């Protein structure tokens, strides 16, 4: 599948299908954060990406990157064999999520308050 091919979806034909499919791809807890960091910082190695995301474990980051790579949103490139290093970057499809991620951030800035301000 090339980067410009459409993704197969399970709900073809339903008017809400594009929203559901997009939410499935980026709706997991860390997926939009990973996309955001790669949009903001550009290609990053695994350790650099992990240090950019507070609270994510190596296993969850690895699994999330696998998911995003399978969805053709993230590309994994081997940069060196010795020592073995890879760099993760967004594909064109992943970069197309910039407006979506920014809209999510804007909504959060408008409607969310820190937990300590709510007395939680």
Backbone as CSV, one residue per row, in Angstrom:
resi,resn,N_x,N_y,N_z,CA_x,CA_y,CA_z,C_x,C_y,C_z
1,UNK,0.856,-1.184,0.000,0.000,0.000,0.000,0.890,1.232,0.000
2,UNK,0.655,2.109,-0.920,1.432,3.346,-0.949,0.824,4.336,0.035
3,UNK,1.577,5.384,0.316,1.149,6.385,1.296,-0.120,7.110,0.857
4,UNK,-0.390,7.141,-0.434,-1.554,7.871,-0.912,-2.790,6.990,-1.066
5,UNK,-2.660,5.674,-0.886,-3.817,4.789,-0.963,-4.779,5.074,0.172
6,UNK,-6.050,4.823,-0.089,-7.047,4.995,0.954,-6.966,3.827,1.923
7,UNK,-7.371,4.061,3.144,-7.396,3.010,4.152,-8.697,2.224,4.059
8,UNK,-8.598,0.929,4.266,-9.801,0.104,4.317,-10.515,0.393,5.636
9,UNK,-11.827,0.467,5.589,-12.604,0.748,6.795,-13.687,-0.305,6.971
10,UNK,-14.107,-0.503,8.192,-15.099,-1.530,8.485,-16.519,-1.010,8.414
11,UNK,-16.709,0.286,8.322,-18.058,0.853,8.370,-18.408,1.578,7.082
12,UNK,-17.885,1.096,5.964,-18.075,1.775,4.679,-19.550,2.057,4.414
13,UNK,-19.819,3.270,3.980,-21.166,3.661,3.605,-21.906,4.467,4.650
14,UNK,-21.530,4.355,5.894,-22.217,5.118,6.935,-21.693,6.547,6.952
15,UNK,-22.597,7.510,7.168,-22.181,8.915,7.115,-21.196,9.279,8.216
16,UNK,-21.205,8.558,9.345,-20.280,8.848,10.439,-18.985,8.058,10.320
17,UNK,-18.855,7.239,9.283,-17.692,6.384,9.110,-16.354,7.137,9.112
18,UNK,-16.212,8.260,8.417,-14.912,8.954,8.446,-14.498,9.392,9.853
19,UNK,-15.460,9.816,10.658,-15.143,10.223,12.027,-14.711,9.013,12.844
20,UNK,-15.444,7.924,12.725,-15.127,6.709,13.477,-13.768,6.155,13.078
21,UNK,-13.499,6.132,11.787,-12.229,5.602,11.315,-11.069,6.457,11.797
22,UNK,-11.199,7.767,11.701,-10.146,8.659,12.175,-9.944,8.501,13.676
23,UNK,-11.040,8.426,14.427,-10.940,8.244,15.881,-10.266,6.921,16.216
24,UNK,-10.527,5.886,15.432,-9.892,4.590,15.670,-8.381,4.689,15.459
25,UNK,-7.970,5.421,14.448,-6.540,5.536,14.147,-5.791,6.383,15.162
26,UNK,-6.380,7.477,15.612,-5.653,8.371,16.522,-6.305,8.472,17.892
27,UNK,-7.331,7.668,18.141,-8.094,7.796,19.371,-7.508,7.114,20.589
28,UNK,-6.461,6.347,20.418,-5.839,5.739,21.592,-5.090,6.821,22.359
29,UNK,-4.902,6.579,23.627,-4.367,7.600,24.525,-3.105,8.289,24.003
30,UNK,-2.135,7.546,23.513,-0.852,8.133,23.169,-0.691,8.462,21.691
31,UNK,-1.550,7.947,20.824,-1.380,8.161,19.389,-1.361,9.639,18.996
32,UNK,-2.330,10.451,19.431,-2.265,11.864,19.034,-1.063,12.595,19.641
33,UNK,-0.621,12.149,20.799,0.551,12.783,21.419,1.800,12.492,20.591
34,UNK,1.940,11.254,20.142,3.084,10.884,19.304,3.052,11.680,18.008
35,UNK,1.893,11.741,17.373,1.773,12.508,16.126,2.110,13.975,16.384
36,UNK,1.603,14.526,17.478,1.887,15.923,17.826,3.377,16.166,17.985
37,UNK,4.056,15.284,18.719,5.501,15.472,18.938,6.277,15.379,17.625
38,UNK,5.883,14.455,16.750,6.576,14.329,15.471,6.271,15.517,14.559
39,UNK,5.069,16.059,14.654,4.759,17.287,13.914,5.614,18.439,14.415
40,UNK,5.738,18.530,15.729,6.448,19.633,16.369,7.965,19.537,16.223
41,UNK,8.506,18.333,16.386,9.958,18.152,16.455,10.582,17.575,15.193
42,UNK,9.778,16.993,14.313,10.329,16.312,13.146,10.774,14.910,13.522
43,UNK,11.539,14.257,12.642,11.970,12.884,12.910,12.736,12.780,14.228
44,UNK,12.424,11.721,14.977,13.076,11.484,16.269,13.409,10.011,16.421
45,UNK,14.510,9.738,17.108,14.831,8.376,17.489,13.912,7.931,18.610
46,UNK,13.906,6.636,18.888,13.011,6.094,19.903,13.230,6.761,21.256
47,UNK,14.476,6.820,21.717,14.756,7.396,23.036,14.401,8.876,23.100
48,UNK,14.673,9.600,22.031,14.335,11.026,21.996,12.821,11.207,22.044
49,UNK,12.113,10.364,21.310,10.650,10.448,21.312,10.095,10.105,22.688
50,UNK,10.652,9.078,23.295,10.209,8.688,24.645,10.433,9.821,25.646
51,UNK,11.556,10.531,25.525,11.826,11.631,26.461,10.924,12.836,26.199
52,UNK,10.361,12.934,25.006,9.437,14.021,24.672,8.025,13.777,25.204
53,UNK,7.745,12.543,25.647,6.386,12.191,26.061,6.415,11.734,27.518
54,UNK,6.071,12.640,28.417,6.043,12.309,29.845,5.024,11.212,30.120
55,UNK,5.452,10.215,30.886,4.517,9.209,31.374,4.300,7.999,30.483
56,UNK,4.917,7.942,29.317,4.727,6.787,28.439,5.828,5.766,28.720
57,UNK,5.463,4.501,28.756,6.463,3.457,28.956,7.054,3.061,27.608
58,UNK,8.218,2.446,27.632,8.863,1.986,26.405,7.975,1.008,25.655
59,UNK,7.334,0.109,26.374,6.472,-0.901,25.742,5.285,-0.242,25.048
60,UNK,4.642,0.692,25.725,3.478,1.376,25.142,3.909,2.210,23.945
61,UNK,5.048,2.887,24.044,5.538,3.670,22.918,5.827,2.756,21.728
62,UNK,6.494,1.653,21.978,6.815,0.709,20.912,5.549,0.173,20.245
63,UNK,4.579,-0.245,21.056,3.311,-0.758,20.522,2.563,0.323,19.739
64,UNK,2.560,1.543,20.259,1.873,2.654,19.592,2.529,2.995,18.262
65,UNK,3.853,2.992,18.238,4.558,3.263,16.991,4.269,2.172,15.961
66,UNK,4.194,0.915,16.415,3.829,-0.182,15.511,2.438,0.045,14.923
67,UNK,1.480,0.445,15.777,0.116,0.724,15.311,0.105,1.844,14.273
68,UNK,0.810,2.927,14.587,0.836,4.087,13.693,1.572,3.781,12.387
69,UNK,2.576,2.930,12.467,3.284,2.513,11.256,2.379,1.633,10.395
70,UNK,1.660,0.729,11.025,0.729,-0.136,10.292,-0.358,0.681,9.592
71,UNK,-0.783,1.766,10.226,-1.808,2.648,9.648,-1.217,3.610,8.620
72,UNK,0.075,3.495,8.372,0.769,4.345,7.395,0.780,5.819,7.794
73,UNK,0.802,6.063,9.114,0.892,7.432,9.623,2.323,7.778,10.023
74,UNK,3.089,6.756,10.407,4.468,6.929,10.857,5.367,6.018,10.036
75,UNK,6.550,6.522,9.742,7.554,5.750,9.013,8.722,5.478,9.947
76,UNK,9.228,4.264,9.898,10.386,3.862,10.708,11.550,3.632,9.758
77,UNK,12.629,4.389,9.967,13.800,4.284,9.095,15.028,3.901,9.921
78,UNK,15.747,2.908,9.456,16.997,2.530,10.114,18.048,3.553,9.691
79,UNK,18.627,4.222,10.692,19.615,5.257,10.407,21.031,4.736,10.514
80,UNK,21.231,3.763,11.365,22.563,3.154,11.445,22.433,1.738,11.996
81,UNK,23.360,0.897,11.569,23.374,-0.501,12.019,24.202,-0.656,13.294
82,UNK,25.324,0.091,13.386,26.205,-0.017,14.552,26.557,1.380,15.023
83,UNK,26.054,1.808,16.125,25.011,1.148,16.908,23.677,1.226,16.167
84,UNK,22.816,0.267,16.426,21.517,0.216,15.760,20.662,1.392,16.220
85,UNK,20.221,2.189,15.256,19.365,3.337,15.565,18.303,3.471,14.494
86,UNK,17.126,3.851,14.933,16.047,4.117,13.987,15.520,5.520,14.240
87,UNK,14.893,6.077,13.228,14.243,7.383,13.358,12.797,7.215,12.923
88,UNK,11.916,7.844,13.660,10.496,7.826,13.346,10.104,9.193,12.811
89,UNK,9.342,9.179,11.746,8.853,10.416,11.155,7.435,10.185,10.673
90,UNK,6.754,11.267,10.401,5.396,11.156,9.882,5.433,10.951,8.374
91,UNK,4.536,10.128,7.895,4.340,10.001,6.462,3.524,11.206,6.009
92,UNK,3.302,11.315,4.728,2.456,12.397,4.224,1.065,12.304,4.848
93,UNK,0.555,11.081,4.966,-0.757,10.863,5.590,-0.734,11.325,7.048
94,UNK,0.348,11.033,7.760,0.474,11.477,9.145,0.550,12.986,9.254
95,UNK,1.287,13.609,8.346,1.386,15.070,8.348,0.042,15.724,8.071
96,UNK,-0.812,15.034,7.314,-2.147,15.566,7.025,-3.019,15.660,8.274
97,UNK,-2.587,15.057,9.368,-3.331,15.148,10.627,-3.048,16.442,11.395
98,UNK,-2.176,17.276,10.875,-1.791,18.496,11.599,-2.999,19.341,11.992
99,UNK,-3.921,19.579,11.077,-5.099,20.392,11.402,-5.971,19.715,12.456
100,UNK,-6.065,18.399,12.395,-6.869,17.647,13.367,-6.245,17.767,14.758
101,UNK,-4.934,17.537,14.828,-4.222,17.609,16.110,-4.284,19.030,16.668
102,UNK,-4.118,20.023,15.816,-4.196,21.416,16.272,-5.610,21.753,16.749
103,UNK,-6.625,21.237,16.065,-8.010,21.464,16.506,-8.245,20.821,17.873
104,UNK,-7.678,19.639,18.089,-7.802,18.988,19.398,-7.129,19.835,20.482
105,UNK,-5.948,20.351,20.158,-5.229,21.189,21.122,-6.003,22.468,21.422
106,UNK,-6.541,23.090,20.399,-7.302,24.326,20.585,-8.551,24.078,21.422
107,UNK,-9.248,22.986,21.144,-10.433,22.640,21.927,-10.041,22.459,23.393
108,UNK,-8.931,21.768,23.623,-8.458,21.558,24.993,-8.102,22.855,25.691
109,UNK,-7.431,23.755,24.975,-7.079,25.055,25.576,-8.327,25.855,25.919
110,UNK,-9.378,25.705,25.129,-10.616,26.460,25.343,-11.476,25.871,26.456
111,UNK,-11.560,24.571,26.531,-12.564,23.934,27.392,-12.035,23.202,28.617
112,UNK,-10.754,22.985,28.711,-10.227,22.220,29.841,-9.488,23.128,30.809
113,UNK,-9.555,22.773,32.063,-8.788,23.474,33.083,-7.972,22.449,33.857
114,UNK,-6.835,22.865,34.383,-6.032,21.920,35.175,-6.850,21.378,36.360
115,UNK,-6.595,20.135,36.720,-7.334,19.470,37.790,-7.276,20.260,39.100
116,UNK,-6.152,20.898,39.396,-6.032,21.634,40.659,-6.929,22.872,40.697
117,UNK,-7.332,23.391,39.523,-8.242,24.534,39.497,-9.686,24.118,39.751
118,UNK,-9.983,22.860,39.574,-11.332,22.332,39.803,-11.480,21.796,41.226
119,UNK,-10.394,21.824,41.998,-10.450,21.293,43.344,-10.392,19.785,43.379
120,UNK,-9.915,19.186,42.289,-9.842,17.709,42.210,-8.553,17.233,42.817
